[in-house]
């Protein structure tokens, strides 16, 4: 992953842009996940909880959208 410096861009903004890009791609999250070993059962449990949270979030979004259009 790389970020080219833009015209009239400071080094601080370049670093910020690079970090944002890494977060968006999931590089930092993947690094943290791979730092330590997780048992497959723990991975499954975490994935299941993540999926449930996503479903709830989608339901809330849908409900808000329905309330707006009524």
Secondary structure, DSSP 8 states (H G I E B T S, - for coil): ------TT--HHHHHHHHHHHHHHHTHHHHHHHHHS---HHHHHHHHHHHHHHHHHHHHHHHHHHHHHH-
